[in-house]
């Protein structure tokens, strides 16, 4: 797990470098599906004080197996997401300003332009508010389940992000680096969407055809966006 710990550590530091977190806010985790183990940032530890060895290893029940700190308080959110999204390998959580603004408004981020469409296939969903019973129970576990519920009927490996109502954004991917990259892009898309709605409150989403064209040229089966053999 040493390699995963190093990658999770570096991904957590990238959140700071990208100005997506302050103090001890935010966390990144990764899962080893074969070993059924998760590595996550420790709770309440300053980023500047952390080392790769401080990353905490837990099993899928949340039992700490390695590490001298307690795991992130958001651990059960991550575990519920790994259970609900079998394709996901890593998860990042921030309280980045504009993505959190949309979360606090309880609104999905609409697809208003091709920048969004290049990276996320459709609107970024926002979860429903938790019930009183859910808040009084395992709050974090129910939060994770609400994210999975918000993605019902959609491929999480095409959306890559969700907002938790009143809380903030979560992103994911097939590596810690990709999960953080999606956090960076989500924040920029959220900022653009807020500015666009401020200028034109009646703005409409782009067409499905334009969304398909932009997302699938980059991520589809016949993608041609990146350099590859035979490209022109």
N, C-alpha and C positions, 0 to 999 in steps of 0.2 A: 504493500500500500504506500510505500515511500514515494513513488512517482506520482501517485494521485494526490498525496498530501502536498507535494511541491507545487503541482498545478493548481490546486485549490487555493493555496497560500498566495501564489502569484496573481491569480484571478481576483482575490479579495483586494490585493494592493492596487490592481488596475482600477477598481471602483473609485479609489481615492484619487489616483492620477487623472481620472476622467471627470472629477468633480461631481460624482454621483452620490457621494456619502460624506457626512461630517461626523466627527467624534467616533462613536462605535456603531453608528447606524449601518444597517445593511449586512448581507452575508452571501456567501457562495458555497455551494456544496457539489459533490459529485458522487455517483454510485458505481460500484463494481457489481454488475448484475450477476456475474458468475459466482463471486464470493458472498454475495448478498450483504455487502457492507457499504456504509455511507461515510464520507469524510466531510466535515463541515467546520466552519469558523467557530472558535470558542466565544462564549457570550461575554460581553462587557470588557473586552480586552482592546486597548488602543491599537490601531493598525501599525503604528510606528514601533510598538513594543513586541509585535508578534514575530514568530519564526515559523518555518514549515513544520517543525516538530510540535508546535502548539495546536495544530489542527487536530480535531477530535474524531476518532473513529467509533461508529456505533453500528449495531446490527439493525435489522429492519423493524425490531420492536422498540428501538430507541435506547437500548442498553449500551452504556459506554464500555468499550473494549480496550481503548487505547487513548492516551492523552491525560494530562494532569489538570485540565480545566473542564468545567461543564460545557456541553455543546450549546450552540446558539439557542436562545429561547424560542426561535422559530423552527426548531428541528421538526416538530410534528407536522408543520405545514409542508415542509420538504418531503417528509416520509409519505404523507397522503398523496402528494403529487406524483412521487415515484411509483406509488401503487396504482394510481389512476392513469398515468401516462407511461406505459411500458417502454416506449421508444426513447424517452428522455434519459440523458446521461448526466446532465448537470443543470443546476438551477441557480439563478442570481436574484437577489431581492435588494431593492434600494428604496429610498424615499426621495428620489430625484424630483425636483420642483414641479415641472410641468406635468409629468406622468402622475404625480401625486395629486395635483390640482384636479385632473380629470377623475381620479379615484374618489376624491372628497366630494366631487359633484355627483358621483354615482352614475357617470355617463361613459359609454364606450367611446373610443376615439374613432371617428368616422374616416373613411378613405377619401380624402379631399384632393389628393394629387398622386402623381406617379412616384414620388419619393417614398411614400407609404407603401404603394403597390409593389415597388421593387423588393420589399423586405417582408411584408406581412400580407397574407392572402385574406384580405377582408378587414373589417373593423376589429379593433382590439377590444375584446369583451370586458365588461365590468361585472363582477359577481353581485349577487343579491345580498342585501343586508342579512346578517345572521339573526336567528330568532333568539328570544330570551333564554330558551332552554339550551340552545347551542352556546350562547355566551357563558352560561353558568356551568356548562360541562367542559369538555376538552376543547377549549376555544381554538387553539392552534390546529388541532386535527380537523375541526369543522371548517376552519378557514381554508385549509388545503382542499377539503372535499368540495367547498363552494367554488374553488377555482376549476376543479375537474368538471363540475356541473356546468359552469359557464361556457366550457368548451364542448359541450355535448353536441354530437353530430358533426364536429369539425376535426380535422387532422391537426393535432398539436404541433407536428413537425412542419406545418405550413403557416401556423399563426405565431408561435414562438413567444407569446406574451399574453398576460392578462392583468387586469386591474382588480384589486380587492376594494370593495366599496368602503369609503371612509378610512382607508389604510394606505395602500400604495401599490406599486407595480411589482410583478414577478416575471422573469423571463427565463428561457431555458434553451437547451441545444444539445448537440452531440459531444460537447466538451466544455470544460469550465471557460475556456477562452471564448467560445461561441456564445455561451450564455451571457457573458459580460458584454460582448459585442452587441448583442440584441438589446441589452439595457441601454447602451450608448445610443443606438439608433432609435429606440423607443422614445427616449427623452427628447431627441431632436424632432421626431415626428409629432410628439405631443405639443411641443413648443410651436411648431408650424401650424398645427391644427387650431390651437388657441388663438394665434394671431390672425389666421384666416377667418375664423368665426367672428372675431372682433371687428374685422373690416367689413365682412358681409355675412350678417346673421342668417340670411336666407340661402347661403351656399348649399349646393347639392353635392352628394357624393359623385365621384367619377363613375362612368358606366361599367357594367360588368365586363364588357368586351375589352375596355382599356385596362381594367384591373387584370384580367386574364393575360393580356398581351405582355404587360410589364412583369408580372410575377413569374409567369411560366417561361418567358425567355431567359430568366435567370435561374429558376429552380425546377422547371418542368423536365419531362423525359427527353425533350429535344432542345434543351437549353443551349443557347449560343452566346450568352453574355460574356463569358470569360474566355481567355486564351486557351485553345486546345489544338491538338493536331488537326491540321486541315482547315483551320478557321481562316477567314479572310477579313 
